[in-house]
Amino acid sequence: MVCALLAAATPVLRANEDLAYSSEILPLLEQYCTKCHGSKRAKGGINFEQFRELTSIYRDPRLWETVFTQLNEREMPPDGKPQPTPEERDRLTRFVRHTLDNLDHGAIPKDPGRVLIHRLSRLEYNNTVRDLFGVDIRPADRFPADGGGGGGFDNIADTLFVPPILMERFLAAADEILEAAPLERIFISRPDRTDSESASASAIFEHFVPRAYRRPTEPGEVDSLVSLYESGRREGLSFDQGVKLGLRAVLISPKFLFRIEEDQPVEGPYPISAYELASRLSYFLWSSMPDDELFKLAASGNLTDPQTLRAQVRRMLSDSKGATLASTFARQWLRVDELNSSAKPDPGRYPGFTTELRDSMMKEPVVLFRSLLLEDSSLLDLIDSDYTFVDETLASHYAIPGVTGPEFRLVAFSDKNRGGVLGMGAVLTLTSYPRRTSPVLRGKWVLEQLLGTPPPPPPPSVKSLPGDDKPRDGLTLRQQLEKHRADPGCASCHKKMDPLGLGLENFDGIGQWRSEIAGSPVDASGLLASGEAFEGPAELRRLLLNQKDVFVRNLTEKMLSYALGRGLDYYDTPVVKEISKTVAAHGYRSSALIDGIVESFPFQFRRNQPVTRVEEQNSEP
């Protein structure tokens, strides 16, 4: 039946794609896939039996991107399993590719996504009180650590919990902030012959409340603070103490601690307010509250004008606070912030790895990313470039002459082997073990962080390789990996990971160049799963540029998730696709990515949260 259908099929996909899926595609999945990826086994957590109709594909397009890649590159079904005929494989890949390429808001309803009440993260709290009161203390550093979600970012709303101890820390932080703030910053009004004490207190609250709550003052908010001030005065507090009592109430209010967006009495998605847009913009680019210029533009209604909005993005990125986007997003996306905790090079093996070197390593990708934003450079420089930014410590580590002092500066590489993030000590150290490199970890990092195509977790029974790179039983580490890949249960994943990591073997466990391992020349050759051969890191990066659109899609997903403060869902797929195409059309410039996110539907729209009654939450099934 299936063969007859395929034989009759024309190269043009049928108009009735639902019928084609159920009659032609689904039988092929059942024949070749569901034995290992069905409800009984679900190897790698993949169960094709949940995709009974075409629309079910729309709910997990990322999975189907992986399906397409593995079918197209003949990674699945694995060797030793029944294989589809060339015609069957072609039919499957064309259908999946066509379906994914045509995912748009015609197939997926427009949805700005779940909007949760977003607690300020520790960084956002510190930056907000800095800009609100002019203090350079960091009280939130003593808060419990923020959660990580949505790609590993610490600003994802549904992981920013409020444990009981955090409320105690909020109270202590409020007192610390008000004690440290300059007097002149708080007391913008003082009682005199014309103004009473209450009038001066009211003027102070009228100044701070709209800034702290990041929107115009609502009726009664200032009056309640004045009442609190007056109550304190009656109990013997001084004028200054009474004002601080009111400001303390502001700092522990949910209106300050949470980025609250108000529901509107409408059905379906609707544009956020100008003040809410100002906050989304400032917390995306600055991890802090809007400044006076943003507030003024929101008040005038001009902020929503596309040209004005783009001008504000340029202004905010060029501001010193614009460095925050690079230091928070880039570090978490590339995972280099884990150097502080996960990377522990053995001092006996790598005596040159010092705290100073580690800190310099962590700054390098941040400075590069910041440069791409300021100069509107190509995002592809993150994969392959002939330059980087180093200080004296890092220049010495890379054997780059002529760099002195702690300032990071641009240097050009004469050696084509080092460039882009794959040549950075931070990435190379992070993806190594204490006493040796790890081609597996390095390959996995490329798939996960750069391409967004993570392999499934290894089976629990897999034996680990030795902790150093000494030959074992006459086999080099590379040969031991080849033996490991011979296991059918390991081959499909390691076929993709290992060559990527082996191409970086000229870099040791802390990213220094080496030409031999244990007395033998380094073999940094590899063969990608697609069949492309390469020799060394320079050729590897060149081949990775062939996947630039996959890289840009992944980077778009990561930054959109960071900007929205939530993980992405299936209905975000058309937006990611649209932004990625725009970035490519504009020469992969960083401005196309930032503007695309800021101007996107989920960034500028929201919907009301469905109301769930308490009795429904507590009802028995």
N, C-alpha and C positions, 0 to 999 in steps of 0.2 A: 504493500500500500504506500509506504513512505517513498520507496524507490520510484514508484509510478508517478507520484506527485512531483518528485524532484525532476524526473525526466521530462515532465510536461511543463515545468516552470520556465518562464522566460527570464532574461536578465533583469527585467523591470519588475520591481516589487509590486505586488498586487494592491489594488485600491483598498480592498477590504483586509486591512492588516490584522484585525482581530481574528478573522477566519484563518488567515495564513499562519498566524502564531499557533492557534489551537490545532490546526490540521497538519502543519508541516514542521514547525519548530519544536513544539512541545514533544512530539514523538521522538525527535532526535535527542533531546535532553534526557528523556526517559531511557532511551536505548544506551546512551554513552556516558551519562553523568550521574543519574540518581542512585545508582548502586552504591557509589561512594559518597554522594552528596544528596542524600534523601533523609526522610524523617527517621529512619532506623539507624543511620550512621552519622550523617552530617559532618563529614570530615572537614576540618578547618573551620567548623561553625557554619558551613554553607549548606543550605537545604533548598534544592531547586523545586521541591514539591510545594513550596509556599508561593511559587510564581505560576499559578494556574491560568492566569489571563494576562493579556498584554499590559493592561494598566498597572498590574503589580510591579512591572519593571520600573515604572516611574518612581516608586517609593525607595528604590535603592540603586540609583544610577551609578554610584561609585563602584558597587559590586560588579555591575554589568560592564563597566569599563575594564575591570580586571578580567572578566570572562572573555571579552573581545581580545584583549592582549594575549591571553594564554591560548586561545584558539588560533589566533592569527600567527603567533610565533611557535605554534605546535608544541606548546608546553603541556597542554591538556588535550585529551586524556594522556596520562603518563605512559612511558614506554612499558610494554608488557601487557597493556590493557587493549581491548578492542578499539580500533581507530575508525573514525568516519572516513568515508571515501573523499577524494578531493572535491567532488561536487557537493557532498554533504557539508564538508567543512566550509566551503565557499558560501554555501547558502546560509549557514549559521552566522558566519562573520559579517556577511553583507546585511543580513536582517538586523543584527544587534547594532552594527555601526549606523545604519539608517535610522533606527529607533532612537539611539542616543543623540545623533546629530540633529534630529528634529524635535527634541524636547524643548518646548517653549511654553509660553503661557496659554497657548491653545490646548496643549495636552495636560499641563499642570496649572491649576488655578493660581492666580496671583495671591500670595499670602506673605505679609511682612514678618510672619513668625511669632513665636511665643514672646510676649513682653513680660518679663518678671520684674518685680521690684528689685532694683540693683543696689546692693550695699556698696559703699565705697571700699575698694580694696585698700590694703595698707599703704601702697604707693600713692593711690589717689587721695587718701586721707591726708597723708603728710604734705603732698603738693597743694591740696586745697587749703589747709590751714596756713601754709606758707604764704599763699597768694591772698588769703583773706585778712590775715593779721600781721604779715611781715615778719614771721618768726622763722628761724633756721633750725629749729629743733625737729626731731623726728619721733614724736610720741608713739606713732603706730608701729614702730619697730618692736615694741613690747607687746603688741597684740598677738594672739594666736596666728599661726601661719595661714595664709589664704589657701583655698583648695585649688586644684588644677583640673581643668576640663576643657572641652571644645578644642582639642589639639594641644593641650598642655599649657594654656594661658591662665594666669592667675586673676583675670578680671571677668571670668565667666560667671554670670549672675547666679545660676542655679547651684554653684559650688561655694558661694560666699555666704556661709551660714552665720548665725548669731548665737554661739554658745553662751551659757550664763556668765562665764568669766569675762567675756568680751564686754558686757554691759558695765562691769566693774572697771575695766580698762578705759572705756569711754568716759566715765566720770572722772577718773584720775587724769586722763589726757586733757579734758576740758580745763581743769584747774591749772595744769602745767602750762597750757597754751596762754591762758589769760595772765598768768604770772610772768611769762617770758615776753609777752607782746609789749612793744614800746607804749608808753603812755600816750604819747601824741598820736599813735595809730588808732587807739581805742577812743580816747576822749576828744572827738572832733567838735564837741560842744561843751561849754562850761556855764554854770549858772552865773548871771550877772544881774544888773539892775532891771533889765527888760525881760529876761527869761527866768522863769522859775526853775527849780531843780527838776521837777517832773517834766517840764518842757524840754530841758536839755537832755534828760534821759530818753525821752521820746525821740528826739532828733538823732541820737546815737543809734537807737533801735531801728529807726526808719532807714538809716544808712546801711546797717549790717544785715537786716533780715532779708531783703531781696537778693543780696549777694550770696548769703549763706544758703538760702533756699533755691537760688538760681532761677527765680521768676518773680513777677510783681507781688508785692505784699497783698495778702487777702484781708478783708474786713475783720477787725478784732484781733489780728495777730500782734500788732504793736501795742494795742490797749492792754492785752493780757500781760505783756512783758512789763509795761509801765505799772500795772497793778502789783506784779511780783516785786518790782523795784520799791514801790511805796510800802509794801508789806515789810520788806527788809529794813527800810529806814525806820519804820515804827518799832522794829525790834532792836534798834541801836546800831545798825550798819551805817557806815559813812556813805557819802554820795558815790565814791569810787567803788566801794564794796557792793552797794546796791546795784549799780550798773553791771558789774561783773556777774552778779547773781542772775540777772536777766540774760546776759550773754552766755552764761553757763547753760541755761535752759535751751538756748538756741543750739549750742554745740552737742547736746545730747538728744535733740529732737530728731525723730525719724525723717523730718523734712530736710535736715542737713545730712544725716548719716546715709540716707538712701537717695538714689536718683529716681525720683517718683515722676511718672508721667500719668496724667489724668485721663480716665476714660471719657469718651464723648457719647452723647445720646444718638448714635447712628449705627446702622448695620454695616458690617463689612469693613474693609480697610479705609483709613482716612489719614490725611497728612498730619504730622505732628505739628505742634505750635512752634513759632519762631524761637521762643525761649528754650523749648525742648531740643530744637535743632542746634541751638548754640551750645547746649550742654553736651549733646552727642558729639559735636565737632570738637569741642575742647577736651573732652575726656578721651577721644580717639587720638588726637594729635599731641596733646599735652599731658594727659592723665591728670588733669586738674580742672578747676572751675573756669567758666568764661571770664574774660577780662572786660574792662569798661567798654572797649570798642565793640565787642560782640554784643554786650547788653544793649548798647545804643542802637545797633543795627537791628536787633530783635525788636526793640521798642518801636522803631520806625517802620518795621515791616519789610525792610530792604534786604534782610539777610537771605530770604528765600529766592532772591533774584539770582539766576545762574551765574552771571558775570561777577556779581558781588561775592557770591559764595566762593568762586574760584580764586578771586583776589584775596579773600580771607585765608584760604588754604595756603597760598603762596606766602602771605605775611606770617602766618603761624608757624610754618615750617622753617622760615628764615629766622624767627625769633629764637633766642637761646633755649627757651622751653621746648622748641621743636626737636631738640636732641633726645627728648624722652621717648619718642616713637621708636627711634633706632635702638636705644638702650634697653627698652622693655620688649618690644616686638621681636627684634632680630635675635636677641639673646635667647628668648624662650623658643622661638621657631627653630633656630639652629641647635638648641639645647646646650649652648656653651656655658650657660649659667650653672650647669651641673659640674663644671670643673671644680667648683668649691666643695663638692660633696662626693661625687662618684669617682673622679679621676685621682688615682693614688699611685703614680709611678714609683717603682722601687728605687730608693735612694742609692742603693749599691749599684744598680744597673744604670740609672740615669741621675748621676750626681748633679748635673747641670739644671735639673728642674727645681727652681726655687719659687718662693711665694711671689717674688718680684716678676719672674718670668710668667707665672700663671696669670697674674693680674694683667700683664701686657698682652698675653694671648687672648684674654677675654675682651680686651678693648679693640683688638684689630677688626673683627667683623662688624662691630658697632660703628667704628669710625668709617669703614668702607660703606656701610649701609647709609649712614648719615650723609656721606658725600654723594651717593646716588640720588638722594632726595634733594639736596641743595643744588646740585648741578644738573638735575633732570637727565641723568645718564641712563644708559640701557641697563635694565635689570639682568640682562644676560651676562653682565660683568661678574655677577655672583657665581656663575658657572666657569667662565673663562675670561681672564684678563691678563694684561702684561704689566700690571702695577698693583700695589697695595699701599697700606699706611703702616709705618713702624716707628717705634722709638728706638733708643740706643740698645736697650735690652733685647728686643725682638730682632733688630738688625744683626746683632752679634750672633744670635741663635740661628738666623738664616744665612749667616756668612755674607752679609751685605756690607760693604765698606763705606766709610765716610759719613756715618750717622752718629751724632753725639747728642746727649741730653735726653730729658724725659718727654719732650714734645713729640707727638705723632706727626709725621710728615709723609707726603706722597713720594714713593720711590718706584722707579721703573725696573722691571726684571729683565736682565739679559738672558737669564736661564728660563726657557719656555716651560720647564717642568713645574714651576711653582706659580700659581695664579688662581684666582677665584677661591671660594671657600674650601675647596678640596686640598688646597696647598697650605692652609692655615694650621698653625700649631695647635690651636684650640680644638679644632675638629679632629685632627690626627691623634691628639692625646686622649680626647674623650672616647675615641673608638679603639682604644688599645687596652690591653691588660697590664697589670703592674710590671711584668717582666718581658712582655713581647707585644708585637702588633697583633691585630685580629682582622684578617681579611673578611671574616664573616660579619663582625660588628661594623666594619667600614662599609661593606656592601649593603648591609641592612640599613645603615644610616642614609646612604644615598637614595635607596628606594623609599624610605619613610619620609625623610625631611625634605629632600629635593624634588622627588617625583611624586610623592603622595601615593605610592603603590606598595604599602607594607606587606611583607610576607606573613603567612599565618604563624602562630607560635609553634615551636618544635614539639614533637611528641615527647612525653615525659620520660620515655625509656632511652632517649638518645644519650650516648656517652660523650662526655666533654673531652676536648683535646688538651694536651699538656699546657702548663702555665708558662712555659718558655719556648723559645724557638730552636732548641737543640734537636738534632736528628734523633729519631726514635726507631729502633729496629732497622737502621739503615735508611730510613725515610726522612726526607726534609719535611718541614711543616707544610709546604705546598703539596708534596706527595701524600702526606697524611690527609690533607683536605680532599685530594682526588680519590683516595680510598673511601673517605667518608661519603663522598657524592655517589659512589657506586651502590650504596644502599638505596633501593627503589623508594623507600619511605622518605628519604632525604633529598633525592636527586632534583625534584621539581623546583624546590625553593633555592637550593644551593647553586643550581645551574644559573640562576639569576643573580644571587648575591655574591658568590665567591669571585667571579671575574672582576667585578667592580672594585672589590677590596684588594685583589691581587695586583691590580693596576697601580695601586698606591704603595706597594711594598718597598719602593726606594726610600720612603719616609719611615723612620724608626718610630718607637713608641712615644716619643715626644715631638715628632715632626721634623727631626733633622735628617738631612740627606745622607744616604749610605749607598755604597756600591756593592757591598757583599754582606752575607749573613753566614756566620759560623765558618768563615773562610771560603765560602762559595759565592760566585757572582749572583747578584739579585736577579731573579726572573720576574719581571713585572709585566709579562705578556698576558693576554687574556683573549677569550672568545665570548662575545656577548651571546645571550640566548637568541638574538635575532640573526646570528651568524657572522657578525662583523668582528674581525680580528684587530687587535691593537697592541702596541708596545709602549708601555710607560704611561705616566700620568698626563703628559701633554696630549697624546693621541686619545686617551680615555676621555678627557674633557672635550675634545673635538667631537667625539661620537655622542657625548651627552648633549651637545648643542643640537644634534639632530632631533632630540626630544624636547626642544625648547618650549613647544606649546603645552606639553604635559607638565613641564616645570612651571610655566606661567599659570596654568590652571590651578596647580597645587598652591602656588604662592597667593593667588587670588582668593582661594578658599580660606587659607590661613589668615590673611589680613582682613577679610570680610568678617570672619568669626571674631577676630580680635576687636574690630571696630564696633560690631554689634553687641559684644559681650555675651554671646550665646553660641552654642554649637549649631552648625548648619544642618538643614533637613532637606528632604527630597525637593520641596518646593523652591529651594534656593538655587537649584541646578540651572534654570534658564538665566538667572542673574549672573552666576559665575561664568556661564558660557558667553554671555553678552559682554561682560567686562573683559574677559580674556581675549575675545576677538578685537575689542577696541584697543587693548594694549598692543597686540600684534600689529594692528593697522597703523599705530603711531610709533613704530620702531622700537617697541618694548620699553618706552620711556617710563620712568617712575611716576611722572605726573599723570599719565593716562590711568595708572592703577589707582592712585589716591583719588583723583577726580571721579573716576568711575564708581568707586565705593561711596564717596560722599554724595554723589548724585543718584545713587541707586534707589530702587523702590523700597527695599527693606530698611535702608538707612533713613529715609525721609517719611516713611509711613508706619503706622501701627494699627492694631485692632484691639478691641476690648477683650479682656480675658473672660472666658465662659465662667459663670457663677456656679459653684458646686455647693449645694446645701450641706450643712454639717450632718444632718440625719442620713444623707446619701453616702457620705464618706464613712460613716460608722455602721451602715446597714450590713446585715449578714447576707451572704450570697444565697 
